[in-house]
């Protein structure tokens, strides 16, 4: 869940590039590969003010999850630290091969490696990657997060702690849109994320590129062995395409992706459904001078909703987002809007059937010096019908952070 609560590695990498240059350093380690070393560390402070949802869940009688989670209302913390090692070598006939390893380095990280994979590429036929890495869909779609339009800590695509602070309720895993799924991991836990997979990208022709990925089991990564009847997804296929071009002084990027996968036969105790995966995303970005605008839409269909609930009218939800930014010298500013909703089945009280999130995010970044950036985020958030009840929550959060990256 940590990975879902924080921005994905791809987003963090994009934000690092957006706030300032920091070339990875060459490393001497024999002559088998040309190695580079890079990474980042962030420390942050956050404050939250919210009208907490309160009371009991009428369906269970239990206290609503998250009603006291904000504690003192502020926090100083170190969200995440990573070290990247990359190796590459040029072989005969223009063949390039190598690997990438991303190591978790925060003191509370339970796993050593975040992502690790090998690749083989050639200008004539493209690039193949095998290992624990994001799929083609995540990396080829265009939206305010992947295109680094959102400044500061990334707003609703990760922020620098908002999703851990604000009471968004306790939407069950796999039951659709919730803030733990609005980072760049396809907005769904069962999509494979960094599960072991094979990914292929074509060469780019006249601005166009195609990509595809296959994940045998969304719960399999590294040396772990995942059962094929534990309620997640298997045989996940991703197909993606994008276009990147320039018309005079204006840059244009457009991308889309489709995901499909089979729900495994048995649902686990937490109620994750066995419905098949079927979802898609489309987005675009325009750049002109120091201005950038990006928008995206994603539809999760009934992915992750039980057959019983979907028969009652429930779906996994959809979302749309738009953001704009301006950069001049060391300064960057952005404003973005995120809106998500999902329908609960008729088994839920009529007053609580539509779950929605509205999120207005402001961000700012300042490059202090090479390898050092300061970030700031201000978010105004409104949530309706938390946790299958008619309780709401709204408020705002403000945070600042210091990033060192190399």
Steps between C-alpha positions, in 0.01 A plus 500: 500500500793734555563511130138590437501774759805670359584613151637231275869489415420616149329811635780575743750474216291737289475752785875490552558583135243777519656685792859505383788323326693232685707273280559150632865442583716242321620216720815294442434127552691285256442516125193275455255794509508878496340578836325809630378574851213730592230551758308740718406576861211717617407645839163669547259668738122494466200658669134404457167659582187296429140455603540138597227252422373367831263249648438131435468303181129419484572171324738363765464721805878551504670838522578649160861437402728801507295726725795559734785434258616862468626506858660833594432644153862532387791272432872516419619190322724343239267343244736297283858461385625308197834414340513399134770294330494475122726300273520490121732364234508534123548170318557405139258618235373792708346277770469675837444291813500566871304523824350740752463449877313737731585451868279619787709683758256654750539370855146354506510324161400136535638403159848555363421539131220704348551403135762299314510383139719425201464639149614439143449765233584582141410800286362270230252290698446675834549411865412200719499508881455206738466526877323701769405826332198713405320390186462671164166657593630691800803630318346595166179674603511878534355677804589780745708255705708316241559821304620685813249784454414487871770675701583483868458145624261395225162598649236231457751273321689442822549828682750492784272335748141612434372149441633384836356795684153565369207278598384353171320215674558129468391399153573126485797387294394430146167682529595786272623857509654624823797729571723201561459430129544839337874476457639366176463132576203471261280612790441138595683265735440189292641639175842352558687818590860382538409132469738293289417553134632531148467837326559596136531844337526559126739758361342844461392573143396855402419569864295180555589210728320181606548296815372177652550302821408160638482420874440132590378584852440843655614371839833356384822697535858415580547153647152483652259232388140618468204263491280515191176488699546779756265751342737734317551503121699284263586500131493880497544654155577866436491675163606864474588765243610861504603784273758768575546784253572867457323761288703817492548605860222274630562147626219241496481159671207258488483149648257226589497148640271202560539233769335158512552205733329197649365504853631202694247240612486545877454832682706558815351589835510876436237464227713587196291393207573256222353719226725524196707814446386734224609865522645777283660843524550788254689825547682787331742784565579829324815709561557859386783709633506456876136388512370141507145361514412131542175307544405133533203271546490142633213252514538191720171342391405227748859391560531373856126501574336174602245351264235541769573870546523576129161333453368754753639791299847543654800592289870562560474868414668748271694824532611800300769754571641818350798711602705794376843631594745779430877487539750786485860471614519306828127546574206278400132531594195284428130464568302181440154352544418133564147356506411135560178314563372146528159343542423264785237232457139525611597296805635829642266769632378729222659803667848343481504332159713760322853533636688805368822695547564859390856621543652841417880498523754783485871428476829689483864402453821698536845381392730621776819350357608202290350192662282696745137606458237637736135397451167627628145361471159639590193278449128554552311170513137397522379138535136391496361178648806355672525126560155410371325752724350845451785663697712763322832670559659818371800709591847599387862397541825695467846353473860591426791274415868505419630263231862402454556298184807376319 
